[in-house]
Amino acid sequence: MSEQAIYVYAKWQVKEGKLDEVLQILKEASKKSSEEEGNLFYKIHQSKANQNILILFEGYENESALEFHKNSEHYQNLVVKQIVPLLENREVIVMDQIF
Amino acid sequence: MSEQAIYVYAKWQVKEGKLDEVLQILKEASKKSSEEEGNLFYKIHQSKANQNILILFEGYENESALEFHKNSEHYQNLVVKQIVPLLENREVIVMDQIF
């Protein structure tokens, strides 16, 4: 696994009427993710044109830190099990920063 | 105009064979955008799964700083006139950071 910092961008389209519920759970997921050792940042944004579009932007020290995040109890329980069923659409891109 | 920081996320799908050309121009656009007074950051990422997908993530002190950027000579010339014709697809979302 590469030792270079790795970044994740996710675009979530929340189902109509589920935004408050998603934001509530996401607050906890964001707090726990930010406390992970290899986490650089975990930022949540909301589209100004459509409040149901959330953009997550996350940074990890390296690929193993990202793997740790994806296998964590809070990611599996809060994001995969609780939030994903409340989403209309979900796009995730793993990225390198090039400049 | 709101005085709150404002963020822009853009996802570019570069046309096959045009990546080097786009990156060359983008380097200059990134440098000049970062030098704008109201710019917080201007980060360029590349998808690990598809090198032709670039994700731009930009921060501005407030809405007028973003307006300044969009009306700048380097944005109009480098991005709108030179880069956009080399893109297959372009998605831009203006956002607030919520946590």
N, CA and C atoms of all chains as a GROMACS GRO file, in nm:
protein
  594
    1MET      N    1   0.084  -0.119   0.000
    1MET     CA    2   0.000   0.000   0.000
    1MET      C    3   0.088   0.124   0.000
    2SER      N    4   0.038   0.227  -0.078
    2SER     CA    5   0.120   0.348  -0.091
    2SER      C    6   0.118   0.429   0.039
    3GLU      N    7   0.227   0.498   0.067
    3GLU     CA    8   0.238   0.578   0.189
    3GLU      C    9   0.195   0.723   0.164
    4GLN      N   10   0.149   0.750   0.042
    4GLN     CA   11   0.110   0.887   0.007
    4GLN      C   12  -0.029   0.918   0.061
    5ALA      N   13  -0.056   1.045   0.098
    5ALA     CA   14  -0.189   1.084   0.146
    5ALA      C   15  -0.292   1.053   0.038
    6ILE      N   16  -0.411   1.017   0.082
    6ILE     CA   17  -0.515   0.977  -0.013
    6ILE      C   18  -0.645   1.049   0.027
    7TYR      N   19  -0.722   1.086  -0.074
    7TYR     CA   20  -0.839   1.170  -0.049
    7TYR      C   21  -0.965   1.102  -0.104
    8VAL      N   22  -1.076   1.124  -0.036
    8VAL     CA   23  -1.203   1.066  -0.080
    8VAL      C   24  -1.304   1.179  -0.094
    9TYR      N   25  -1.370   1.177  -0.209
    9TYR     CA   26  -1.478   1.272  -0.230
    9TYR      C   27  -1.605   1.189  -0.248
   10ALA      N   28  -1.713   1.228  -0.181
   10ALA     CA   29  -1.839   1.154  -0.198
   10ALA      C   30  -1.951   1.255  -0.220
   11LYS      N   31  -2.037   1.222  -0.314
   11LYS     CA   32  -2.154   1.308  -0.340
   11LYS      C   33  -2.279   1.226  -0.309
   12TRP      N   34  -2.354   1.273  -0.210
   12TRP     CA   35  -2.476   1.204  -0.168
   12TRP      C   36  -2.599   1.284  -0.209
   13GLN      N   37  -2.696   1.216  -0.272
   13GLN     CA   38  -2.829   1.276  -0.298
   13GLN      C   39  -2.922   1.213  -0.195
   14VAL      N   40  -2.965   1.292  -0.096
   14VAL     CA   41  -3.048   1.240   0.014
   14VAL      C   42  -3.193   1.230  -0.032
   15LYS      N   43  -3.262   1.123   0.008
   15LYS     CA   44  -3.404   1.108  -0.026
   15LYS      C   45  -3.484   1.222   0.034
   16GLU      N   46  -3.586   1.268  -0.038
   16GLU     CA   47  -3.675   1.376   0.007
   16GLU      C   48  -3.726   1.348   0.148
   17GLY      N   49  -3.710   1.448   0.238
   17GLY     CA   50  -3.763   1.435   0.374
   17GLY      C   51  -3.672   1.362   0.471
   18LYS      N   52  -3.554   1.314   0.424
   18LYS     CA   53  -3.463   1.238   0.511
   18LYS      C   54  -3.339   1.318   0.551
   19LEU      N   55  -3.333   1.446   0.511
   19LEU     CA   56  -3.211   1.523   0.534
   19LEU      C   57  -3.176   1.538   0.682
   20ASP      N   58  -3.273   1.575   0.764
   20ASP     CA   59  -3.243   1.595   0.907
   20ASP      C   60  -3.188   1.467   0.970
   21GLU      N   61  -3.252   1.356   0.934
   21GLU     CA   62  -3.210   1.226   0.990
   21GLU      C   63  -3.065   1.195   0.948
   22VAL      N   64  -3.035   1.217   0.820
   22VAL     CA   65  -2.900   1.189   0.769
   22VAL      C   66  -2.798   1.281   0.839
   23LEU      N   67  -2.832   1.408   0.853
   23LEU     CA   68  -2.737   1.502   0.914
   23LEU      C   69  -2.710   1.466   1.060
   24GLN      N   70  -2.812   1.419   1.128
   24GLN     CA   71  -2.799   1.378   1.268
   24GLN      C   72  -2.697   1.264   1.281
   25ILE      N   73  -2.714   1.162   1.198
   25ILE     CA   74  -2.624   1.044   1.203
   25ILE      C   75  -2.485   1.085   1.153
   26LEU      N   76  -2.483   1.171   1.050
   26LEU     CA   77  -2.355   1.211   0.989
   26LEU      C   78  -2.268   1.289   1.087
   27LYS      N   79  -2.333   1.366   1.175
   27LYS     CA   80  -2.258   1.443   1.275
   27LYS      C   81  -2.174   1.347   1.361
   28GLU      N   82  -2.237   1.235   1.402
   28GLU     CA   83  -2.166   1.136   1.485
   28GLU      C   84  -2.056   1.066   1.403
   29ALA      N   85  -2.091   1.031   1.278
   29ALA     CA   86  -1.993   0.962   1.192
   29ALA      C   87  -1.873   1.053   1.166
   30SER      N   88  -1.901   1.182   1.149
   30SER     CA   89  -1.794   1.279   1.121
   30SER      C   90  -1.702   1.293   1.243
   31LYS      N   91  -1.761   1.301   1.361
   31LYS     CA   92  -1.683   1.313   1.485
   31LYS      C   93  -1.592   1.192   1.502
   32LYS      N   94  -1.650   1.072   1.489
   32LYS     CA   95  -1.571   0.949   1.510
   32LYS      C   96  -1.465   0.932   1.400
   33SER      N   97  -1.499   0.969   1.278
   33SER     CA   98  -1.401   0.955   1.168
   33SER      C   99  -1.284   1.050   1.191
   34SER      N  100  -1.314   1.170   1.236
   34SER     CA  101  -1.207   1.270   1.259
   34SER      C  102  -1.114   1.226   1.371
   35GLU      N  103  -1.165   1.140   1.459
   35GLU     CA  104  -1.082   1.094   1.573
   35GLU      C  105  -0.991   0.977   1.534
   36GLU      N  106  -1.011   0.920   1.415
   36GLU     CA  107  -0.926   0.808   1.372
   36GLU      C  108  -0.782   0.857   1.358
   37GLU      N  109  -0.687   0.771   1.394
   37GLU     CA  110  -0.548   0.814   1.394
   37GLU      C  111  -0.502   0.868   1.259
   38GLY      N  112  -0.531   0.797   1.151
   38GLY     CA  113  -0.478   0.836   1.020
   38GLY      C  114  -0.564   0.937   0.944
   39ASN      N  115  -0.668   0.993   1.012
   39ASN     CA  116  -0.754   1.088   0.940
   39ASN      C  117  -0.691   1.227   0.934
   40LEU      N  118  -0.693   1.290   0.818
   40LEU     CA  119  -0.640   1.427   0.803
   40LEU      C  120  -0.754   1.528   0.820
   41PHE      N  121  -0.867   1.499   0.757
   41PHE     CA  122  -0.986   1.585   0.774
   41PHE      C  123  -1.108   1.510   0.722
   42TYR      N  124  -1.225   1.556   0.765
   42TYR     CA  125  -1.353   1.495   0.726
   42TYR      C  126  -1.453   1.609   0.720
   43LYS      N  127  -1.470   1.665   0.600
   43LYS     CA  128  -1.550   1.787   0.586
   43LYS      C  129  -1.682   1.758   0.514
   44ILE      N  130  -1.791   1.817   0.563
   44ILE     CA  131  -1.922   1.797   0.503
   44ILE      C  132  -1.972   1.930   0.445
   45HIS      N  133  -2.014   1.925   0.319
   45HIS     CA  134  -2.066   2.046   0.253
   45HIS      C  135  -2.208   2.019   0.202
   46GLN      N  136  -2.283   2.128   0.183
   46GLN     CA  137  -2.420   2.117   0.133
   46GLN      C  138  -2.434   2.210   0.013
   47SER      N  139  -2.488   2.158  -0.098
   47SER     CA  140  -2.506   2.238  -0.218
   47SER      C  141  -2.598   2.356  -0.188
   48LYS      N  142  -2.562   2.474  -0.240
   48LYS     CA  143  -2.648   2.592  -0.221
   48LYS      C  144  -2.772   2.583  -0.310
   49ALA      N  145  -2.761   2.508  -0.420
   49ALA     CA  146  -2.873   2.499  -0.515
   49ALA      C  147  -2.973   2.391  -0.476
   50ASN      N  148  -2.926   2.288  -0.402
   50ASN     CA  149  -3.015   2.177  -0.366
   50ASN      C  150  -2.973   2.123  -0.230
   51GLN      N  151  -3.049   2.153  -0.125
   51GLN     CA  152  -3.007   2.117   0.011
   51GLN      C  153  -2.996   1.966   0.032
   52ASN      N  154  -3.054   1.887  -0.057
   52ASN     CA  155  -3.045   1.741  -0.043
   52ASN      C  156  -2.916   1.684  -0.103
   53ILE      N  157  -2.831   1.771  -0.158
   53ILE     CA  158  -2.702   1.723  -0.210
   53ILE      C  159  -2.593   1.757  -0.107
   54LEU      N  160  -2.530   1.651  -0.056
   54LEU     CA  161  -2.419   1.668   0.040
   54LEU      C  162  -2.290   1.623  -0.028
   55ILE      N  163  -2.183   1.698  -0.004
   55ILE     CA  164  -2.052   1.663  -0.059
   55ILE      C  165  -1.957   1.640   0.059
   56LEU      N  166  -1.908   1.517   0.070
   56LEU     CA  167  -1.810   1.485   0.174
   56LEU      C  168  -1.671   1.493   0.112
   57PHE      N  169  -1.578   1.550   0.187
   57PHE     CA  170  -1.440   1.557   0.138
   57PHE      C  171  -1.350   1.514   0.252
   58GLU      N  172  -1.281   1.402   0.233
   58GLU     CA  173  -1.206   1.340   0.341
   58GLU      C  174  -1.059   1.321   0.302
   59GLY      N  175  -0.970   1.334   0.400
   59GLY     CA  176  -0.827   1.310   0.373
   59GLY      C  177  -0.772   1.209   0.471
   60TYR      N  178  -0.684   1.118   0.420
   60TYR     CA  179  -0.624   1.014   0.504
   60TYR      C  180  -0.474   1.012   0.483
   61GLU      N  181  -0.400   0.978   0.588
   61GLU     CA  182  -0.252   0.982   0.580
   61GLU      C  183  -0.199   0.890   0.471
   62ASN      N  184  -0.265   0.775   0.454
   62ASN     CA  185  -0.221   0.677   0.353
   62ASN      C  186  -0.333   0.576   0.328
   63GLU      N  187  -0.308   0.480   0.237
   63GLU     CA  188  -0.414   0.386   0.200
   63GLU      C  189  -0.458   0.301   0.319
   64SER      N  190  -0.365   0.266   0.408
   64SER     CA  191  -0.407   0.179   0.521
   64SER      C  192  -0.497   0.257   0.617
   65ALA      N  193  -0.477   0.388   0.626
   65ALA     CA  194  -0.567   0.469   0.712
   65ALA      C  195  -0.707   0.471   0.652
   66LEU      N  196  -0.714   0.474   0.518
   66LEU     CA  197  -0.846   0.470   0.453
   66LEU      C  198  -0.911   0.333   0.473
   67GLU      N  199  -0.831   0.227   0.463
   67GLU     CA  200  -0.884   0.092   0.487
   67GLU      C  201  -0.936   0.080   0.629
   68PHE      N  202  -0.857   0.135   0.724
   68PHE     CA  203  -0.899   0.133   0.865
   68PHE      C  204  -1.035   0.200   0.879
   69HIS      N  205  -1.052   0.316   0.811
   69HIS     CA  206  -1.179   0.390   0.818
   69HIS      C  207  -1.294   0.305   0.765
   70LYS      N  208  -1.270   0.244   0.649
   70LYS     CA  209  -1.380   0.167   0.584
   70LYS      C  210  -1.419   0.044   0.666
   71ASN      N  211  -1.324  -0.010   0.745
   71ASN     CA  212  -1.355  -0.128   0.827
   71ASN      C  213  -1.400  -0.090   0.969
   72SER      N  214  -1.405   0.038   0.997
   72SER     CA  215  -1.438   0.080   1.135
   72SER      C  216  -1.586   0.053   1.166
   73GLU      N  217  -1.615   0.034   1.294
   73GLU     CA  218  -1.751   0.003   1.339
   73GLU      C  219  -1.842   0.121   1.304
   74HIS      N  220  -1.792   0.244   1.326
   74HIS     CA  221  -1.880   0.360   1.304
   74HIS      C  222  -1.911   0.378   1.156
   75TYR      N  223  -1.812   0.350   1.065
   75TYR     CA  224  -1.840   0.362   0.921
   75TYR      C  225  -1.943   0.256   0.879
   76GLN      N  226  -1.918   0.132   0.922
   76GLN     CA  227  -2.007   0.022   0.882
   76GLN      C  228  -2.149   0.042   0.939
   77ASN      N  229  -2.155   0.084   1.065
   77ASN     CA  230  -2.286   0.096   1.127
   77ASN      C  231  -2.358   0.225   1.087
   78LEU      N  232  -2.290   0.339   1.105
   78LEU     CA  233  -2.356   0.469   1.083
   78LEU      C  234  -2.374   0.499   0.935
   79VAL      N  235  -2.269   0.479   0.853
   79VAL     CA  236  -2.279   0.517   0.711
   79VAL      C  237  -2.345   0.406   0.630
   80VAL      N  238  -2.283   0.287   0.631
   80VAL     CA  239  -2.332   0.180   0.542
   80VAL      C  240  -2.471   0.134   0.584
   81LYS      N  241  -2.487   0.106   0.715
   81LYS     CA  242  -2.616   0.046   0.757
   81LYS      C  243  -2.728   0.150   0.774
   82GLN      N  244  -2.696   0.267   0.832
   82GLN     CA  245  -2.803   0.363   0.864
   82GLN      C  246  -2.824   0.470   0.757
   83ILE      N  247  -2.713   0.528   0.704
   83ILE     CA  248  -2.731   0.641   0.611
   83ILE      C  249  -2.760   0.596   0.468
   84VAL      N  250  -2.684   0.499   0.418
   84VAL     CA  251  -2.697   0.462   0.275
   84VAL      C  252  -2.841   0.432   0.234
   85PRO      N  253  -2.922   0.361   0.316
   85PRO     CA  254  -3.062   0.338   0.278
   85PRO      C  255  -3.144   0.466   0.266
   86LEU      N  256  -3.094   0.578   0.321
   86LEU     CA  257  -3.167   0.706   0.315
   86LEU      C  258  -3.121   0.790   0.196
   87LEU      N  259  -3.034   0.734   0.112
   87LEU     CA  260  -2.981   0.809  -0.002
   87LEU      C  261  -3.045   0.764  -0.133
   88GLU      N  262  -3.076   0.862  -0.217
   88GLU     CA  263  -3.128   0.839  -0.353
   88GLU      C  264  -3.014   0.792  -0.443
   89ASN      N  265  -2.897   0.854  -0.418
   89ASN     CA  266  -2.782   0.832  -0.506
   89ASN      C  267  -2.653   0.857  -0.428
   90ARG      N  268  -2.548   0.783  -0.464
   90ARG     CA  269  -2.422   0.797  -0.390
   90ARG      C  270  -2.305   0.774  -0.484
   91GLU      N  271  -2.217   0.874  -0.494
   91GLU     CA  272  -2.100   0.862  -0.582
   91GLU      C  273  -1.976   0.880  -0.494
   92VAL      N  274  -1.880   0.790  -0.505
   92VAL     CA  275  -1.758   0.799  -0.424
   92VAL      C  276  -1.637   0.791  -0.517
   93ILE      N  277  -1.544   0.885  -0.504
   93ILE     CA  278  -1.422   0.882  -0.586
   93ILE      C  279  -1.300   0.890  -0.494
   94VAL      N  280  -1.211   0.793  -0.507
   94VAL     CA  281  -1.086   0.794  -0.429
   94VAL      C  282  -0.981   0.864  -0.516
   95MET      N  283  -0.905   0.956  -0.458
   95MET     CA  284  -0.824   1.045  -0.541
   95MET      C  285  -0.685   1.071  -0.482
   96ASP      N  286  -0.595   1.113  -0.570
   96ASP     CA  287  -0.467   1.169  -0.526
   96ASP      C  288  -0.477   1.320  -0.545
   97GLN      N  289  -0.406   1.395  -0.460
   97GLN     CA  290  -0.399   1.539  -0.487
   97GLN      C  291  -0.281   1.562  -0.581
   98ILE      N  292  -0.301   1.630  -0.694
   98ILE     CA  293  -0.191   1.646  -0.789
   98ILE      C  294  -0.128   1.785  -0.781
   99PHE      N  295  -0.201   1.886  -0.750
   99PHE     CA  296  -0.143   2.014  -0.706
   99PHE      C  297  -0.250   2.104  -0.649
  100MET      N  298  -2.468   4.023  -0.054
  100MET     CA  299  -2.392   3.898  -0.064
  100MET      C  300  -2.347   3.853   0.075
  101SER      N  301  -2.352   3.717   0.097
  101SER     CA  302  -2.319   3.665   0.230
  101SER      C  303  -2.169   3.678   0.256
  102GLU      N  304  -2.134   3.703   0.383
  102GLU     CA  305  -1.993   3.717   0.420
  102GLU      C  306  -1.933   3.584   0.465
  103GLN      N  307  -2.012   3.476   0.452
  103GLN     CA  308  -1.966   3.344   0.497
  103GLN      C  309  -1.875   3.282   0.390
  104ALA      N  310  -1.777   3.202   0.431
  104ALA     CA  311  -1.689   3.134   0.334
  104ALA      C  312  -1.774   3.047   0.243
  105ILE      N  313  -1.731   3.034   0.120
  105ILE     CA  314  -1.808   2.959   0.021
  105ILE      C  315  -1.712   2.865  -0.054
  106TYR      N  316  -1.761   2.748  -0.088
  106TYR     CA  317  -1.673   2.646  -0.145
  106TYR      C  318  -1.726   2.600  -0.280
  107VAL      N  319  -1.635   2.566  -0.370
  107VAL     CA  320  -1.675   2.519  -0.502
  107VAL      C  321  -1.609   2.384  -0.526
  108TYR      N  322  -1.692   2.292  -0.570
  108TYR     CA  323  -1.639   2.160  -0.607
  108TYR      C  324  -1.670   2.143  -0.755
  109ALA      N  325  -1.573   2.098  -0.832
  109ALA     CA  326  -1.598   2.077  -0.975
  109ALA      C  327  -1.542   1.941  -1.015
  110LYS      N  328  -1.618   1.869  -1.094
  110LYS     CA  329  -1.572   1.738  -1.144
  110LYS      C  330  -1.561   1.747  -1.295
  111TRP      N  331  -1.439   1.729  -1.345
  111TRP     CA  332  -1.415   1.737  -1.488
  111TRP      C  333  -1.383   1.599  -1.546
  112GLN      N  334  -1.449   1.563  -1.655
  112GLN     CA  335  -1.413   1.443  -1.733
  112GLN      C  336  -1.338   1.495  -1.855
  113VAL      N  337  -1.206   1.471  -1.860
  113VAL     CA  338  -1.123   1.523  -1.969
  113VAL      C  339  -1.136   1.432  -2.091
  114LYS      N  340  -1.141   1.493  -2.210
  114LYS     CA  341  -1.148   1.415  -2.334
  114LYS      C  342  -1.023   1.328  -2.348
  115GLU      N  343  -1.040   1.206  -2.402
  115GLU     CA  344  -0.929   1.113  -2.423
  115GLU      C  345  -0.814   1.183  -2.496
  116GLY      N  346  -0.692   1.168  -2.440
  116GLY     CA  347  -0.574   1.224  -2.505
  116GLY      C  348  -0.549   1.371  -2.478
  117LYS      N  349  -0.636   1.437  -2.399
  117LYS     CA  350  -0.620   1.582  -2.373
  117LYS      C  351  -0.572   1.611  -2.230
  118LEU      N  352  -0.543   1.505  -2.153
  118LEU     CA  353  -0.510   1.525  -2.012
  118LEU      C  354  -0.386   1.613  -1.993
  119ASP      N  355  -0.279   1.583  -2.062
  119ASP     CA  356  -0.155   1.660  -2.042
  119ASP      C  357  -0.178   1.809  -2.071
  120GLU      N  358  -0.251   1.832  -2.181
  120GLU     CA  359  -0.276   1.972  -2.220
  120GLU      C  360  -0.358   2.043  -2.110
  121VAL      N  361  -0.461   1.975  -2.060
  121VAL     CA  362  -0.545   2.035  -1.955
  121VAL      C  363  -0.462   2.061  -1.829
  122LEU      N  364  -0.380   1.965  -1.789
  122LEU     CA  365  -0.300   1.981  -1.667
  122LEU      C  366  -0.201   2.096  -1.680
  123GLN      N  367  -0.146   2.114  -1.798
  123GLN     CA  368  -0.052   2.223  -1.824
  123GLN      C  369  -0.121   2.359  -1.801
  124ILE      N  370  -0.238   2.375  -1.860
  124ILE     CA  371  -0.311   2.502  -1.847
  124ILE      C  372  -0.361   2.518  -1.703
  125LEU      N  373  -0.406   2.407  -1.644
  125LEU     CA  374  -0.463   2.411  -1.509
  125LEU      C  375  -0.359   2.453  -1.404
  126LYS      N  376  -0.234   2.416  -1.428
  126LYS     CA  377  -0.127   2.454  -1.335
  126LYS      C  378  -0.122   2.607  -1.326
  127GLU      N  379  -0.130   2.672  -1.441
  127GLU     CA  380  -0.125   2.820  -1.443
  127GLU      C  381  -0.251   2.879  -1.380
  128ALA      N  382  -0.366   2.820  -1.414
  128ALA     CA  383  -0.493   2.871  -1.358
  128ALA      C  384  -0.495   2.855  -1.206
  129SER      N  385  -0.438   2.744  -1.160
  129SER     CA  386  -0.435   2.716  -1.016
  129SER      C  387  -0.346   2.819  -0.944
  130LYS      N  388  -0.230   2.846  -1.004
  130LYS     CA  389  -0.136   2.943  -0.944
  130LYS      C  390  -0.202   3.081  -0.934
  131LYS      N  391  -0.261   3.125  -1.045
  131LYS     CA  392  -0.321   3.260  -1.047
  131LYS      C  393  -0.444   3.267  -0.956
  132SER      N  394  -0.522   3.160  -0.949
  132SER     CA  395  -0.642   3.160  -0.863
  132SER      C  396  -0.599   3.165  -0.716
  133SER      N  397  -0.495   3.092  -0.682
  133SER     CA  398  -0.447   3.091  -0.542
  133SER      C  399  -0.394   3.228  -0.500
  134GLU      N  400  -0.352   3.307  -0.597
  134GLU     CA  401  -0.297   3.440  -0.565
  134GLU      C  402  -0.408   3.545  -0.548
  135GLU      N  403  -0.533   3.510  -0.581
  135GLU     CA  404  -0.643   3.606  -0.565
  135GLU      C  405  -0.661   3.638  -0.416
  136GLU      N  406  -0.693   3.763  -0.386
  136GLU     CA  407  -0.700   3.805  -0.247
  136GLU      C  408  -0.796   3.719  -0.165
  137GLY      N  409  -0.916   3.694  -0.214
  137GLY     CA  410  -1.018   3.624  -0.136
  137GLY      C  411  -1.013   3.472  -0.146
  138ASN      N  412  -0.907   3.418  -0.210
  138ASN     CA  413  -0.900   3.271  -0.224
  138ASN      C  414  -0.848   3.205  -0.097
  139LEU      N  415  -0.915   3.100  -0.052
  139LEU     CA  416  -0.870   3.024   0.068
  139LEU      C  417  -0.781   2.908   0.024
  140PHE      N  418  -0.824   2.838  -0.082
  140PHE     CA  419  -0.742   2.728  -0.137
  140PHE      C  420  -0.798   2.692  -0.274
  141TYR      N  421  -0.714   2.623  -0.351
  141TYR     CA  422  -0.752   2.581  -0.487
  141TYR      C  423  -0.678   2.450  -0.510
  142LYS      N  424  -0.747   2.338  -0.481
  142LYS     CA  425  -0.681   2.208  -0.482
  142LYS      C  426  -0.728   2.123  -0.600
  143ILE      N  427  -0.636   2.053  -0.665
  143ILE     CA  428  -0.668   1.969  -0.780
  143ILE      C  429  -0.641   1.824  -0.746
  144HIS      N  430  -0.738   1.738  -0.769
  144HIS     CA  431  -0.722   1.595  -0.742
  144HIS      C  432  -0.748   1.515  -0.870
  145GLN      N  433  -0.694   1.394  -0.872
  145GLN     CA  434  -0.714   1.305  -0.988
  145GLN      C  435  -0.765   1.171  -0.937
  146SER      N  436  -0.873   1.121  -0.997
  146SER     CA  437  -0.929   0.992  -0.958
  146SER      C  438  -0.827   0.882  -0.976
  147LYS      N  439  -0.820   0.792  -0.876
  147LYS     CA  440  -0.726   0.679  -0.888
  147LYS      C  441  -0.779   0.575  -0.988
  148ALA      N  442  -0.912   0.574  -1.006
  148ALA     CA  443  -0.972   0.472  -1.094
  148ALA      C  444  -0.972   0.518  -1.241
  149ASN      N  445  -0.972   0.650  -1.265
  149ASN     CA  446  -0.978   0.700  -1.402
  149ASN      C  447  -0.900   0.831  -1.410
  150GLN      N  448  -0.781   0.827  -1.471
  150GLN     CA  449  -0.694   0.946  -1.469
  150GLN      C  450  -0.754   1.066  -1.541
  151ASN      N  451  -0.858   1.042  -1.623
  151ASN     CA  452  -0.921   1.154  -1.694
  151ASN      C  453  -1.026   1.226  -1.610
  152ILE      N  454  -1.047   1.180  -1.486
  152ILE     CA  455  -1.140   1.249  -1.397
  152ILE      C  456  -1.061   1.335  -1.299
  153LEU      N  457  -1.083   1.466  -1.306
  153LEU     CA  458  -1.017   1.561  -1.216
  153LEU      C  459  -1.124   1.621  -1.124
  154ILE      N  460  -1.088   1.636  -0.997
  154ILE     CA  461  -1.180   1.696  -0.900
  154ILE      C  462  -1.113   1.823  -0.846
  155LEU      N  463  -1.175   1.937  -0.870
  155LEU     CA  464  -1.124   2.062  -0.816
  155LEU      C  465  -1.201   2.094  -0.689
  156PHE      N  466  -1.129   2.142  -0.590
  156PHE     CA  467  -1.195   2.180  -0.464
  156PHE      C  468  -1.140   2.316  -0.424
  157GLU      N  469  -1.227   2.417  -0.423
  157GLU     CA  470  -1.183   2.556  -0.405
  157GLU      C  471  -1.257   2.621  -0.287
  158GLY      N  472  -1.187   2.708  -0.216
  158GLY     CA  473  -1.250   2.781  -0.106
  158GLY      C  474  -1.231   2.930  -0.125
  159TYR      N  475  -1.336   3.010  -0.093
  159TYR     CA  476  -1.332   3.156  -0.108
  159TYR      C  477  -1.383   3.221   0.020
  160GLU      N  478  -1.325   3.337   0.054
  160GLU     CA  479  -1.362   3.405   0.180
  160GLU      C  480  -1.511   3.436   0.187
  161ASN      N  481  -1.569   3.472   0.073
  161ASN     CA  482  -1.712   3.507   0.068
  161ASN      C  483  -1.760   3.506  -0.077
  162GLU      N  484  -1.888   3.536  -0.097
  162GLU     CA  485  -1.945   3.528  -0.233
  162GLU      C  486  -1.878   3.626  -0.329
  163SER      N  487  -1.841   3.746  -0.277
  163SER     CA  488  -1.781   3.844  -0.371
  163SER      C  489  -1.642   3.796  -0.416
  164ALA      N  490  -1.574   3.721  -0.330
  164ALA     CA  491  -1.443   3.667  -0.372
  164ALA      C  492  -1.462   3.564  -0.482
  165LEU      N  493  -1.571   3.487  -0.472
  165LEU     CA  494  -1.600   3.388  -0.578
  165LEU      C  495  -1.638   3.460  -0.707
  166GLU      N  496  -1.717   3.567  -0.695
  166GLU     CA  497  -1.755   3.646  -0.814
  166GLU      C  498  -1.629   3.703  -0.880
  167PHE      N  499  -1.538   3.755  -0.796
  167PHE     CA  500  -1.412   3.811  -0.847
  167PHE      C  501  -1.338   3.705  -0.929
  168HIS      N  502  -1.334   3.581  -0.871
  168HIS     CA  503  -1.264   3.471  -0.939
  168HIS      C  504  -1.327   3.443  -1.076
  169LYS      N  505  -1.461   3.433  -1.076
  169LYS     CA  506  -1.529   3.398  -1.202
  169LYS      C  507  -1.516   3.507  -1.308
  170ASN      N  508  -1.496   3.631  -1.267
  170ASN     CA  509  -1.480   3.740  -1.364
  170ASN      C  510  -1.333   3.767  -1.398
  171SER      N  511  -1.243   3.692  -1.336
  171SER     CA  512  -1.099   3.720  -1.357
  171SER      C  513  -1.057   3.681  -1.500
  172GLU      N  514  -0.952   3.748  -1.547
  172GLU     CA  515  -0.901   3.724  -1.684
  172GLU      C  516  -0.852   3.580  -1.693
  173HIS      N  517  -0.782   3.531  -1.588
  173HIS     CA  518  -0.724   3.397  -1.597
  173HIS      C  519  -0.833   3.290  -1.598
  174TYR      N  520  -0.945   3.312  -1.522
  174TYR     CA  521  -1.054   3.213  -1.523
  174TYR      C  522  -1.120   3.211  -1.661
  175GLN      N  523  -1.152   3.331  -1.710
  175GLN     CA  524  -1.221   3.340  -1.839
  175GLN      C  525  -1.135   3.285  -1.953
  176ASN      N  526  -1.007   3.320  -1.950
  176ASN     CA  527  -0.920   3.279  -2.061
  176ASN      C  528  -0.873   3.134  -2.047
  177LEU      N  529  -0.816   3.099  -1.932
  177LEU     CA  530  -0.757   2.966  -1.915
  177LEU      C  531  -0.862   2.857  -1.899
  178VAL      N  532  -0.963   2.881  -1.812
  178VAL     CA  533  -1.060   2.774  -1.785
  178VAL      C  534  -1.171   2.773  -1.890
  179VAL      N  535  -1.241   2.887  -1.902
  179VAL     CA  536  -1.359   2.889  -1.991
  179VAL      C  537  -1.319   2.872  -2.138
  180LYS      N  538  -1.220   2.953  -2.182
  180LYS     CA  539  -1.187   2.951  -2.326
  180LYS      C  540  -1.098   2.833  -2.365
  181GLN      N  541  -0.997   2.801  -2.282
  181GLN     CA  542  -0.900   2.698  -2.324
  181GLN      C  543  -0.931   2.557  -2.272
  182ILE      N  544  -0.971   2.545  -2.144
  182ILE     CA  545  -0.987   2.410  -2.087
  182ILE      C  546  -1.124   2.350  -2.120
  183VAL      N  547  -1.231   2.427  -2.104
  183VAL     CA  548  -1.366   2.369  -2.118
  183VAL      C  549  -1.386   2.296  -2.252
  184PRO      N  550  -1.334   2.348  -2.364
  184PRO     CA  551  -1.350   2.273  -2.491
  184PRO      C  552  -1.280   2.138  -2.491
  185LEU      N  553  -1.186   2.116  -2.394
  185LEU     CA  554  -1.113   1.989  -2.387
  185LEU      C  555  -1.180   1.892  -2.290
  186LEU      N  556  -1.297   1.928  -2.238
  186LEU     CA  557  -1.367   1.844  -2.141
  186LEU      C  558  -1.485   1.773  -2.205
  187GLU      N  559  -1.501   1.646  -2.168
  187GLU     CA  560  -1.615   1.564  -2.210
  187GLU      C  561  -1.739   1.605  -2.130
  188ASN      N  562  -1.711   1.633  -2.000
  188ASN     CA  563  -1.820   1.659  -1.906
  188ASN      C  564  -1.768   1.748  -1.793
  189ARG      N  565  -1.859   1.834  -1.741
  189ARG     CA  566  -1.815   1.925  -1.635
  189ARG      C  567  -1.929   1.950  -1.539
  190GLU      N  568  -1.907   1.921  -1.410
  190GLU     CA  569  -2.010   1.940  -1.309
  190GLU      C  570  -1.954   2.038  -1.206
  191VAL      N  571  -2.028   2.141  -1.171
  191VAL     CA  572  -1.981   2.240  -1.073
  191VAL      C  573  -2.088   2.257  -0.965
  192ILE      N  574  -2.049   2.246  -0.839
  192ILE     CA  575  -2.145   2.264  -0.730
  192ILE      C  576  -2.090   2.370  -0.633
  193VAL      N  577  -2.168   2.474  -0.608
  193VAL     CA  578  -2.128   2.576  -0.511
  193VAL      C  579  -2.189   2.536  -0.377
  194MET      N  580  -2.110   2.540  -0.270
  194MET     CA  581  -2.152   2.476  -0.145
  194MET      C  582  -2.118   2.560  -0.021
  195ASP      N  583  -2.189   2.529   0.085
  195ASP     CA  584  -2.151   2.578   0.218
  195ASP      C  585  -2.090   2.461   0.292
  196GLN      N  586  -1.995   2.490   0.382
  196GLN     CA  587  -1.947   2.381   0.469
  196GLN      C  588  -2.040   2.376   0.589
  197ILE      N  589  -2.096   2.259   0.620
  197ILE     CA  590  -2.191   2.252   0.732
  197ILE      C  591  -2.128   2.192   0.858
  198PHE      N  592  -2.036   2.104   0.845
  198PHE     CA  593  -1.948   2.068   0.960
  198PHE      C  594  -1.832   1.986   0.912
   0.00000   0.00000   0.00000
